[in-house]
Amino acid sequence: MIEDNNIISKIRRDYKAGKTYKQIAEKYNVTYNEVVYLVKKKKWERESNLSKVKKGNQNAKGNKGGPGAEKRNTRALKTRRIWNNIRWFINWRRKNNYDAARIVW
C-alpha cells in the first residue's frame, strides 16, 4: 500500500490530468490495483471526455429519422399475442391452483 503522501498527491495530479491507471502505475512503480484502490478510496473524480465528444458529433446532422414501422407491424403483433398468451396461462395457473408436479405423463 502506498503511504507516502507526496506520491499520492502526484498520482492524484496525474489522474486528474487524464492519464490512465496503467500509465500512472508504471510511472510511480506501483501496481495497477493500488492506483484503482486509491482512486476509489479517496473518491477522486476527473472530467469525462464523453461530453466533449458528444458536443462535436456531426454524424446525425440533418437526420430526420426513418419512415418508422409499416402500418400493421406483424412482428410486434405476434410478440404481443405471445405475451398475452403467457399472461393468460400464468393467470389460469394461479386461478386453478395448478401445480406442475401433479401432472402424470
C-alpha positions as CSV (number, residue, x, y, z in Angstrom):
1,M,0.0,0.0,0.0
2,I,1.2,3.5,-0.8
3,E,1.8,5.5,2.3
4,D,3.8,8.4,1.1
5,N,1.5,11.5,0.8
6,N,3.9,13.1,-1.7
7,I,3.5,10.2,-4.1
8,I,-0.3,10.1,-3.5
9,S,-0.6,13.8,-4.4
10,K,1.5,13.2,-7.6
11,I,-0.7,10.3,-8.5
12,R,-3.8,12.4,-7.9
13,R,-2.5,15.2,-10.1
14,D,-1.7,12.7,-13.0
15,Y,-5.1,11.1,-12.6
16,K,-6.8,14.5,-12.8
17,A,-4.7,15.3,-15.9
18,G,-6.2,12.3,-17.6
19,K,-3.5,9.7,-17.5
20,T,-4.6,6.0,-17.5
21,Y,-4.2,3.8,-14.4
22,K,-1.6,1.8,-16.3
23,Q,0.5,4.9,-17.1
24,I,0.3,6.1,-13.5
25,A,1.3,2.6,-12.2
26,E,4.3,2.4,-14.4
27,K,5.4,5.9,-13.7
28,Y,5.4,5.6,-9.9
29,N,6.3,1.9,-9.7
30,V,3.1,0.8,-8.0
31,T,0.6,-1.9,-9.1
32,Y,-2.4,-1.1,-11.2
33,N,-4.7,-2.3,-8.4
34,E,-3.1,0.1,-5.9
35,V,-3.9,3.0,-8.2
36,V,-7.5,1.8,-8.7
37,Y,-7.8,1.4,-4.9
38,L,-6.6,4.9,-4.3
39,V,-9.0,6.5,-6.8
40,K,-11.9,4.6,-5.3
41,K,-10.9,5.1,-1.6
42,K,-10.2,8.8,-2.0
43,K,-13.3,9.3,-4.3
44,W,-11.3,11.2,-6.9
45,E,-13.2,12.3,-10.0
46,R,-12.0,13.7,-13.2
47,E,-13.7,15.5,-16.1
48,S,-15.2,13.0,-18.5
49,N,-14.1,13.1,-22.2
50,L,-17.6,11.9,-23.3
51,S,-19.2,15.3,-23.0
52,K,-16.6,16.8,-25.3
53,V,-17.1,14.1,-27.9
54,K,-20.9,14.4,-27.9
55,K,-20.9,18.1,-28.4
56,G,-19.0,17.9,-31.7
57,N,-20.8,14.9,-33.1
58,Q,-21.8,15.6,-36.7
59,N,-22.8,12.1,-37.6
60,A,-26.6,12.6,-37.3
61,K,-26.7,16.2,-38.5
62,G,-29.8,16.7,-40.7
63,N,-31.2,13.2,-40.0
64,K,-35.0,13.4,-39.7
65,G,-35.3,9.8,-38.7
66,G,-36.6,6.8,-40.7
67,P,-40.1,6.1,-42.0
68,G,-40.9,4.1,-38.9
69,A,-42.6,0.7,-38.8
70,E,-45.0,-0.4,-41.5
71,K,-48.7,0.2,-40.9
72,R,-49.5,-3.2,-39.3
73,N,-46.2,-4.3,-38.0
74,T,-46.7,-8.1,-37.9
75,R,-43.6,-8.8,-35.7
76,A,-45.0,-6.5,-33.0
77,L,-48.4,-8.1,-33.2
78,K,-47.0,-11.6,-32.9
79,T,-44.9,-10.6,-29.9
80,R,-47.9,-9.0,-28.3
81,R,-50.0,-12.1,-28.9
82,I,-47.3,-14.4,-27.4
83,W,-47.1,-12.3,-24.3
84,N,-50.9,-12.1,-23.9
85,N,-50.9,-15.9,-24.1
86,I,-48.2,-16.2,-21.5
87,R,-50.1,-13.8,-19.2
88,W,-53.3,-15.7,-19.7
89,F,-51.6,-19.0,-18.8
90,I,-50.0,-17.6,-15.7
91,N,-53.3,-16.2,-14.5
92,W,-55.0,-19.5,-15.3
93,R,-52.4,-21.4,-13.2
94,R,-52.9,-19.0,-10.3
95,K,-56.7,-19.2,-10.5
96,N,-56.8,-23.0,-10.8
97,N,-54.1,-23.6,-8.2
98,Y,-52.2,-25.5,-10.9
99,D,-49.1,-27.4,-9.8
100,A,-46.8,-28.9,-12.5
101,A,-45.6,-31.6,-10.1
102,R,-49.1,-33.2,-10.1
103,I,-49.1,-33.9,-13.8
104,V,-48.5,-37.6,-14.6
105,W,-47.1,-38.2,-18.1
